Amino acid sequence: MLRTCLSKDFRRTLNVKRRRFRQRSTLEKALFIEAVVCLGVARLAIRFLPFCRIAPFLGRAMLETPNKSSPIVAPGLQVSWAVRTAGRYTPWESKCLAQAVAAKMMLKRRRLPSTLYLGLSKDGETGLCAHAWLRCGDRILTGGPIHRHFTQIAAFGDTPGCPGGGSGSG
């Protein structure tokens, strides 16, 4: 029954994507699955918890990690790929904040320092538009190049080796 409901083009596309996924390395598959889980947790938290309950897990408010090139960026780029790719396939909405939070969770597991930024810009004459992005070293991992159009209003940074996200004093 389901086979007749799906168009031939959709089935073909699905088969191609399935084949491409199978060709990925074990590490890439594991990262993708971890990203889907983290996106789900992030989306649930964003949907059902007030931000003041989420913020402590993002790191220390207004603390920024060093913005310099470093060898730790390579694993960060793998996390970036996994979160951005998984975000396109989740059945729930995985926009910028969910992607930034999910990537932050994954980087924390790897004890990699990162900074999550929140920004605002004017949206026409009547409203504001919000955006979130994540930086690790000198690279923006989620939120893309459009972050330049937003005024930063908050930053949540952590230091390496501190899974709680704080400065390590407490």
C-alpha positions as CSV (number, residue, x, y, z in Angstrom):
1,M,0.0,0.0,0.0
2,L,2.7,2.5,1.0
3,R,4.7,1.7,-2.2
4,T,1.8,2.8,-4.4
5,C,1.4,6.1,-2.4
6,L,5.0,7.2,-2.9
7,S,6.0,8.6,-6.2
8,K,8.6,6.9,-8.3
9,D,10.9,10.0,-8.1
10,F,10.6,10.1,-4.3
11,R,11.5,6.4,-4.0
12,R,14.4,6.9,-6.4
13,T,15.7,9.8,-4.3
14,L,15.3,7.9,-1.1
15,N,17.2,5.0,-2.5
16,V,20.1,7.3,-3.6
17,K,20.2,8.9,-0.2
18,R,20.2,5.5,1.5
19,R,23.0,4.3,-0.8
20,R,25.1,7.4,-0.1
21,F,24.6,6.9,3.7
22,R,25.8,3.3,3.5
23,Q,28.9,4.5,1.7
24,R,29.8,6.9,4.5
25,S,32.5,5.9,7.0
26,T,31.5,4.4,10.4
27,L,32.6,7.6,12.0
28,E,30.4,9.7,9.8
29,K,27.4,7.5,10.4
30,A,27.9,7.6,14.1
31,L,28.3,11.4,14.0
32,F,25.1,11.7,11.9
33,I,23.1,9.5,14.4
34,E,24.5,11.4,17.4
35,A,23.5,14.7,15.7
36,V,20.0,13.5,15.1
37,V,19.7,12.6,18.8
38,C,21.2,15.9,19.9
39,L,18.9,17.8,17.6
40,G,15.9,16.0,19.1
41,V,17.0,16.8,22.7
42,A,17.8,20.4,21.7
43,R,14.4,20.8,20.0
44,L,12.5,19.4,23.0
45,A,14.4,21.6,25.4
46,I,13.8,24.7,23.3
47,R,10.1,23.8,22.9
48,F,9.3,22.9,26.5
49,L,11.8,24.7,28.8
50,P,12.1,28.4,29.5
51,F,15.4,29.7,28.2
52,C,16.7,30.5,31.8
53,R,16.7,26.7,32.4
54,I,18.6,25.9,29.1
55,A,21.2,28.8,29.4
56,P,23.3,27.2,32.2
57,F,24.0,24.2,29.9
58,L,25.2,26.4,27.1
59,G,28.1,27.7,29.0
60,R,29.0,30.8,31.0
61,A,27.1,33.9,29.9
62,M,29.1,36.5,28.0
63,L,32.3,34.4,28.1
64,E,33.9,33.9,24.7
65,T,36.4,31.2,23.8
66,P,39.6,32.3,22.0
67,N,38.9,33.2,18.3
68,K,42.1,31.7,16.8
69,S,42.9,28.9,14.5
70,S,43.8,25.7,16.2
71,P,44.0,21.9,15.5
72,I,40.8,21.4,17.5
73,V,38.8,22.8,14.7
74,A,39.0,19.6,12.6
75,P,36.7,17.6,14.9
76,G,34.5,20.7,15.1
77,L,34.1,20.7,11.4
78,Q,33.0,17.1,11.5
79,V,30.4,18.0,14.1
80,S,29.3,20.9,11.9
81,W,28.8,18.6,8.9
82,A,26.8,16.1,11.0
83,V,24.5,18.7,12.6
84,R,23.8,20.6,9.4
85,T,23.2,17.4,7.4
86,A,21.0,15.8,10.1
87,G,19.1,19.0,10.5
88,R,17.9,18.6,6.9
89,Y,16.4,15.2,7.6
90,T,14.7,15.5,11.0
91,P,10.9,15.3,11.0
92,W,10.9,18.2,13.4
93,E,12.1,21.7,12.8
94,S,15.8,22.0,13.3
95,K,16.6,25.7,12.8
96,C,19.6,27.8,13.9
97,L,19.1,27.6,17.7
98,A,18.5,23.8,17.7
99,Q,21.5,23.3,15.5
100,A,23.7,25.5,17.6
101,V,22.6,23.8,20.8
102,A,23.0,20.3,19.3
103,A,26.5,21.1,18.0
104,K,27.5,22.7,21.4
105,M,26.4,19.4,23.1
106,M,28.5,17.3,20.8
107,L,31.5,19.6,21.2
108,K,31.2,19.4,25.0
109,R,31.2,15.6,24.8
110,R,34.6,16.0,23.0
111,R,35.8,18.6,25.5
112,L,36.2,21.2,22.8
113,P,35.7,24.9,23.7
114,S,33.0,26.8,21.7
115,T,30.9,29.9,21.9
116,L,27.2,30.0,21.2
117,Y,26.0,33.4,20.1
118,L,22.5,34.9,20.0
119,G,21.8,37.9,17.8
120,L,19.1,40.2,16.6
121,S,18.4,42.2,13.5
122,K,15.6,44.4,12.3
123,D,13.1,42.6,10.1
124,G,11.5,45.3,8.0
125,E,9.9,48.1,9.9
126,T,7.8,46.1,12.4
127,G,9.8,43.4,14.0
128,L,13.0,41.8,15.0
129,C,14.6,38.6,13.6
130,A,16.7,36.4,15.9
131,H,19.6,34.1,14.9
132,A,21.9,31.7,16.7
133,W,25.4,30.6,15.6
134,L,28.2,28.5,17.1
135,R,31.9,29.2,16.8
136,C,34.8,26.8,17.6
137,G,38.2,28.4,17.3
138,D,38.1,30.7,14.3
139,R,35.3,28.8,12.5
140,I,31.6,29.3,12.5
141,L,30.2,25.8,12.7
142,T,26.5,26.5,12.6
143,G,24.5,29.6,11.6
144,G,26.5,30.2,8.4
145,P,27.7,33.5,7.0
146,I,24.4,35.3,7.7
147,H,25.5,35.8,11.3
148,R,27.2,39.0,10.1
149,H,23.8,40.6,9.6
150,F,22.9,40.2,13.3
151,T,23.9,42.3,16.3
152,Q,25.2,40.0,19.0
153,I,23.2,40.2,22.2
154,A,24.5,37.2,24.1
155,A,27.4,34.8,24.1
156,F,27.8,31.5,26.0
157,G,31.3,30.1,26.1
158,D,33.0,27.3,27.8
159,T,36.6,26.3,28.4
160,P,38.3,23.1,27.3
161,G,38.1,20.2,29.8
162,C,35.0,21.6,31.6
163,P,32.0,19.5,30.6
164,G,29.7,21.7,32.7
165,G,30.4,24.6,30.4
166,G,31.7,27.0,33.0
167,S,35.1,28.4,33.8
168,G,36.1,25.4,35.9
169,S,35.6,27.2,39.2
170,G,32.6,25.6,40.7
